[in-house]
Amino acid sequence: MSTMAGYYSPVYLTNGDQVTDSGDNLAALMQRSLGGDSQAYAMLLKETARLLRPFLLKRLYSSNEVDDVLQEILISVHKARHTYDGERPYKPWVYAIAKFRLQDHLRAHYADRLHDAEDLSELEEVLPDDAVEPGFDYESIRAEVARLPEKQATILQLMHHDGYTAREVAARTGMTESAVKVAAHRAYKVLRMRLER
């Protein structure tokens, strides 16, 4: 990826069309790469990296950390590309993967401060909010959420589709807020593993 003072040079297809980071173009590149177009796949990875770098720069301290996490994200995109639904937008799908990878990195990075944490409420004090309850586009992975145990699927639907907080979900389900957070955390872990296959 060639950069000069924050400027990224555009990528061009062999027919001369410029690829931008619009969701439609990225989705088209993904579809072409799933069809076996290796040039489209290389461009997709390059443009995905360009799209996600600012997202990571806002959340991580060093450019080395950004590069490491970005590499992990691209590996996850590679492993999970078969789960991409061409009827859904590309960006929410890739941001869900990025947030899961970032969450993993933050947990590993802060492991020394987390080893004594007894429950998820203590994790919240150490990790950023979006690392404990990663935002994702619910619609982009609805099918995977539906495969979760009913309780976990309901919690994720209430939190990410209907917009309820963990406290509100607890009140609606009769669970404690901590139990909701733990169940959501376990569901995120399962989704991460499934999206990486």
Buried (B, 14 or more C-beta within 10 A) or exposed (E): EEEEEEEBEEBEBEEEEEBEBEBEBBBBBBBBBBEEBEEBBEBBBBBBBBBBBEBBBEBBEEEEBBBBBBEBBBEBBEEBBEBBBEEBBBBBBBBBBBBBBBBBBBBEBBEEEBEEBEEBBEBBEBBEEEBBBBEBBBBBBBEBBEEBEEBBBBBBBBBBEEEBEBEBBBEBBEBEBBBBBBBBBBBBEBBBEBBBE
